[in-house]
Amino acid sequence: MPHPLATSVTALSWPWDSPPPSLTASLASRLSEQFGAGPAYLLIDPDHGDPPGVELDESAGAAFGDGVRHAREAVWQRPVHTLHSSEYRRFTEVNFPYLVQFNEGNDPWLTTSIEWAVQEHLNACAIGTGVYRIGGWVRPHGERSGHALARQLALLMHFRGSDGSPGLARLQDRRVLHLLHQRAGIDWSSGLKGVERWCYLDHNLVLQTLQGAPGVPGFQALPAAAVHSGLLDRSMAVNLAVARWLRSAFPLPENALALVLDKVRIAGQRGVRHAQDQGAYAAEALIDPAFEHWPDLDRLIKTVARFHQRLSDGMDLHRPEWTGKPPDHWRRPEERPA
């Protein structure tokens, strides 16, 4: 299936340096139509700082005492609702996700936030990793307050590990959200009850939408089945692989996440232990299938593990060994399919 916006951006060589205006305009129009009149909320993850131009004025925050929210409202000139609460004592409010309330679906911040979302994705594609601050755009059913919405989203991210320890599923990172959306089998209609829609951009810069059922929200945590499915543990490797793969291909196929997860699993079976290395393995295997058939691959994996090296460095050194070769290059002629 072609990319929905292929006709408007096809003349631009990938990866783009900056968001194409036609893409930004199209996404802004679609979001405005979906949200219409009434409040909508931008979900921000400030773990690595706020978006450019709206960085928190720390001196202003200090002047308010415990007024991080007030300081952010002064910068945004919009109501702000933090997802932080006393239950998350291990995290500081200044680095915790928050919502910015838009007055209308066509709020001027909407287009700017779309440009941020696309740009941070382009940055990640260019270098193979990156920081994602824009978690998406959320609208509740009815006249619910921003505080209630923030509370619901915060609880949804909360989970208990297999040992009973508390944790946070980083749903404010849209890469994690999309992985769970596509592969975890979560009943989002129930989990997001009271949320009319949660829109975000996926790895192909396509607008995805989660919809909750109308009614009073149940304020529930992420289902245990989703937590213990292994997806959260593999999310870093998957994100790194997708970013690397996107450096050479866009858009990725519809089953990209399934393909990446399979390669991450194979990497683990072959002794690749670290997420960075699993991501590098998965991307290389998908970009150049001959890589997995290279006879010395297992030796390379053992060598980088023994000397605590990065698999990607070893791959860079040996890449000419498999680049451009068919997967059956190392088979004897009589073993190759007719």
N, C-alpha and C positions, 0 to 999 in steps of 0.2 A: 504494500500500500504506500503510495507517495506521501511525503510529508504534507500536512494540510496547508502549509504556507509556501510550498515549493515554488509556485509560480511567481511569488513576489520577491523571493530571495535567491532564485536560482542563478542570477548573474553574478552573485558574490562568491568568491572562492572561500572555501572552508579551510581552517577555522576563521571566523570573522574577528576583526580586531575590536569591534564595538557593535552594539545592538542595531540591526537594520531598522530605520524609522518605520518601514512598512510593517515589520513584525511587531514593534512596540504599539503602533496605532491599532493594528488588528486585535492584539491581546487586550488593550485598553477598552476597545469598543465591546468586545465580548464580555469582559468583566463588568462593565457598566450596565450592559443589558441584563446580566444575571442578577446583579445586586439592586438595580433600580433605585427607587427612593428609600430613604431610611438609613440607619447606621450600618456600616460594615467595619470590619476590623482587620488591620494589618498585623500579622504575627511576626515579631522580630526576635532573633536569637543574638544577644549581644555578648556571647561568651568570649569572642575575640574582638570586642568593641562594637559600637553602633555603626550604622551605615555612614558613608562619607557625607559630611555636611551637617549631620545631626548628632555628632558625638556629644556625650554627656559632659556638661560643664561641671567638673568635679568641685570647683570652688563654690558654685551655686548649690550643688548637692550638700556640701558641708554647711552652708548657710542655713539650710532647711533642717539641719540635724539629721534625722532619719528620713529625709525627704527626697529620696532618689526619684520617686514618682513625680513629685512637684518639679524637680529640676528637669526631668524629661518633658513634662508638659510645657515648660517654658521654652524648650528648644523646638518641639514639634508644633506648638500652638494648637494642640488637640488634646482631648482627654486621653490619659494613659492608664492601663490596668495591668498590674504585674501578676504573673502566675506564681510568684513566690509567696510562701506562707511559712509559719513556724514549723510545719512538718518537714521542711527542707532546710534544716539548720546547717547541714553540711555545705550548703551553697549560699553565696552572697546574692542579695537582691540585684546588685548592679550588673551581675553577669547572668542573671536568670531571664528566661523569655518573658516578653510582655506584649500587650496589644495596644495598638494606636487606633483610636476611634475616628473613622471618617464620617463626616456628616451626611454625605450622599455617595452614591455609587460612582459619580463622576468627580469626586474630590481631586483637586490638583495633585495631591500626593500619590494618587493611584498610578498615573503614568510614570512618575519618578520611581516609584517602588518597582514597577515592571522593568524599567531600565536597569535598576540595581540587580534585580533577580537574573536577568539575561546576562549582564556583564560579569557577575561573579561566576556564572556557569562557563562563560567563554574563558575567563581567567583559569578556571580549573582544567578546562580542556587543553589550554595552551601549555600548562606546566605539569599536568598529570595529577594535581590535587589542588585543594583550595578551601576557603572559608565560605560557608553559606549562611547569610544572615536573614534572608527573606524566607520565612516559613510558609507564606501563603496569605490568602485573603479569606476571612471567615465572616459569615452572617448567621445570626441566630434566628430561630423562629420567633415571631411575635415581638413583644416589647421587652425582652429580657435585658438586664443591665450588663454592661461590660464586665463588671466585677464577677457576676454569676458565670458568665461565659469563660472568663479567665480561670475561675475555680474549677469548672468542669474540665477544661483542657489540661490543667495541671494534674488533676486526679487521673485522667485518662493515661497520662504518661507514667504514672506511678506503677511499680510492680514489685513483687517479691521474688528474689532469686530462689534457686533450688535449696539453698542453705537458709532461707528465711530472711536474708539480708535485703534491705530496701534498695531500690535502684530506680533510675529514670530512663525510659525509652525516649530517645531524642527525636520525638515526632516533630519538633520545631525545625529539624533538619529535613527538608523535603525529600532528600535522597533516601533517608530511612523510612519516611512516611510512604514513599512510593514503593519501596521494596515490600513493606508490610501490606500495602494496598493490593499489590499484584500477586504476592506469593503466600500470605499468611492465612487466607481464608477467614478473615475477621468479619463479623456481622457489623459493618459500620453503621447501618441503619439503627441498630440498637445502641451501639457504643456511643454514637453521636446524637442520640435522641435529644431534640431541642435545638440542634444545629441545622439550619436550612441548607447550608452548603459550605464546604471548605475547599477552596480552589488553590491549586499550586501548579508550578511548571515542572514537567518531568524532564528526563535527560535528553529528550528530543525537542524540548521547548514547546511541548504541546500542553495545553491547559487541561488538567485533570480535575475532577470534581468528586468529592465525597459528600454524601447527603445523609443526614440523620432524620429519623421519623419525627413528626410533630409531637408535642406533648412535653410534660415535665421531665427533665433529664434525670437519669438514674444515678449520675455522679459515680461512675464505676471506673475501675482501673483497667489497664490493658489486659485482655484475657490471658490466663496462664498458658494456654496452648500456644498462643502467639509468642510469648516470651521464651518458652522452652523449645521452640521449633528449631532453634539454632540460627535463625535469620538475624537476630540482633548481634550475635557473636560474629557473624560473617559479614555484617554490613560494611565495616571498614574495608575489607578486602574487595567486596563487590563494588563499592564506590570508587576505589582506586582503579580497578579494572575497567569500569565503564568510562572513567575520565581518560585513561590511556587509549582505550579503543576509539573513543570519539576524536582523538587527535588525527586519526587516519580515515574515519568514516562518519558520515552524517547524512540522513538520520540512521540510527541503529535499527535492526529488525524488531518487529513487535515482540518476539520471544527473546530479546536480548538478555533480560534478567535471568531467565531460565538457563540460557546458555552459559552465562557468567557463573551462576551458582554451581553448575555442573563442573566447570573447569576449576573453580575454587575447591570443590570437594576432591577432585582428582589430585590437585596439588597437595592437599593434606595427606592423601593416601600415599603419595610418593615421597613424603617426608618433609614437605615444605611447611614450616610451622608458623611463621610470623605473617600477620595480615598484609604487611607491605609486600612481602615476597609472594604470597598467594595471589594478590592482586596483579603483580607483575607477570606471574606465570599465566594467569587466566587471560589477560589481555594479549600476551604474546601468542598463546595457543589459538586465540580467535582471529588475530590479525594474520598470522602465518601458521597454518595447520602443520607444516612440516616440523615445527619446533618440538612438538611432543614426541616425534619419531626419531629425533636426533640420537644416535647411539650413545653419546657421552653425556646425556642429560642427567641421568641418575648420579653419575660421578660428579658432575658440577654441583648438584644439589647437596651432596654429602660434603663436598669441599667447602662451599660457602657456609654451611652449618658448622663445620669443624673450626673454621677460622673466624666465625661471627661476622661474616661479610654479607652484603646485600646481594640477593639473587640478581637484581636488575643490573648490577655492575658486571657480574659474570656474563650475563646475557649480552650486554653491550660489547663485551670483548669477543664473544664467540658467534655473534649473530650472522656473520658471513657464512658460517657453516650450514645454515638452514635456509637463509633468505633466498626466495625465488625457486626453491626446489619443491618437487611434488612430495606428498607425504610418504610415498613408497620408494623414494629415491634410494634408500639404503637396503632395499630388498634385492635378493638375487633375481635375475630376469625371469627364472622359472616360477618365482613366488608371486610375481605381479599378476593382477587380473588381466585377462585377455581383452 
